[in-house]
Amino acid sequence: MDYALGLYAASDYLAQQPPILSRQDLPQHRWVGYVEDLMWTAELDYLPQVSRAVVPRLHISNVISQMAALAGGAGVGVLPNFMARDEPRLVRVLPAEVQLLRAYWLISHPDTRDVARIKASIAFITEAIREAGSDFWMA
């Protein structure tokens, strides 16, 4: 299942900083990113896709803590849209210019695929994703 990510910052942060009108404005802002040594996949290395000139000042190891830091005014960062859109303190930055796509995969070991609890879990997750619809994950 594909999902979209975007740039976010707190409205309070944006009100006190120079405006972000294009990608060229991004390097002058404080950035929140992952702890490089703790990235468990290269897919989390979003910032080079945003701008090679962006360097995070604050490094946080997980997306939930990153979202809390951004909502608190720590700077600008990349978050999944499905998480950030429900946080009222966050504002999407450059939505027309910056949208990243990633995918979640649901996998199971061949030895346990037919176990009832595994089949039930897969069915539950699949149905929840289907019910949410692609607009939930992509918008």
PALUM-468992 format. One record per residue (C-alpha): x, y, z negated; residue in one letter. Coordinates in pm, whole numbers, plus 32768, in hexadecimal, padded with zeros to 4 digits. Example, Ala and Ser with C-alpha at 12.3 -4.5 7.8 and 13.67 -1.06 7.14 Angstrom:
BEGIN
84CE7E3E7CF4A
85577F967D36S
***
This chain:
BEGIN
800080008000M
808F814E8066D
8084827E7F84Y
80EE83E97FAEA
81CD84C47ED9L
81F8863B7ED7G
82AE87587E2FL
821A87DA7CEBY
825E88E57BE7A
819A897E7ACAA
80D68AB77B1ES
81888B6679FBD
82DB8B0E7A8EY
82768B877BE9L
81EF8CD07B5FA
83438D217AC5Q
84238CB77BE7Q
84648D2E7D4AP
83538CB57E38P
837D8B727EF6I
830F8BBF8058L
83E78AC38116S
84EA89B180E3R
85F88ABE80EEQ
85778B427F9FD
859A89F47EECL
870D89F77E8AP
86E58B2E7DB1Q
85F68A797CC6H
862C89937B9DR
85F488287C03W
858F86F37B44V
860385A67BCFG
865B84437B71Y
878D83D47AAFV
885E835D7BD3E
88F5822F7B24D
879D81BA7AB2L
86EC81C37C02M
8683805B7C30W
864680917DA4T
86C781827EACA
855981D27EF9E
855B82B07DC0L
866B838E7E52D
8571848D7ED8Y
863285D17EC2L
871385A67FF5P
85D6858280C3Q
855786CB8037V
869D878E8062S
880C872F8055R
884988797F9EA
876E881A7E75V
882787A67D3EV
876287427C08P
87BC87ED7AC1R
86E8870479F2L
8707858C7A23H
85EF84B0799CI
85D9833779BFS
8462830A79FBN
834983B27AB9V
826083E0798EI
836684A878D0S
83BA85697A0DQ
824D85C97A33M
823E863E78C7A
837A870E78F6A
82F687AC7A35L
81A287F77998A
825E889B7878G
831589857965G
846888DA798AA
847D891F7B00G
841E88807C4BV
8416870C7C95G
838285F27D61V
825285377CDEL
815384457D69P
8022850E7DD1N
7F34841A7D27F
7FD984697BD8M
801985DD7BF8A
7EC786497C7FR
7E1E86017B31D
7F1486D57A69E
7E7988357A61P
7FC388E57A13R
806688677B54L
805989117CA7V
80B5886A7DEFR
81D7891E7E99V
81FE892A8016L
80F488208057P
80FD885481D0A
8279883A81E2E
82D1872D80E4V
821A85E280CBQ
82D384A28084L
8246834780B5L
8294820C7FF4R
81EF80B87FC7A
818D7FDA7EA8Y
81A47E647EE9W
80EA7D577E2FL
81B47C187E30I
81AF7AD57D72S
829679AF7D56H
822F788A7E35P
823477A17D08D
812F786E7C4CT
805C78F77D69R
7F4877F37D33D
7F3C78127BB7V
7DE0788B7B54A
7E5379B47A83R
7F3F7A287B99I
7E2D7A087CA1K
7D3D7AC77BBEA
7E3D7BDC7B84S
7E817BFE7CF8I
7D0D7C097D46A
7CD27D127C38F
7DEF7DF27CAFI
7D917DCA7E1DT
7C277E257DD9E
7C877F547D05A
7D657FD47E20I
7C527F987F1FR
7B4D80487E47E
7C2C81777E12A
7C53819B7F8AG
7D7082278058S
7D1283908007D
7D6A834C7E9AF
7EC882D77EF0W
7F1983BF8011M
7E74850E7FC1A
***
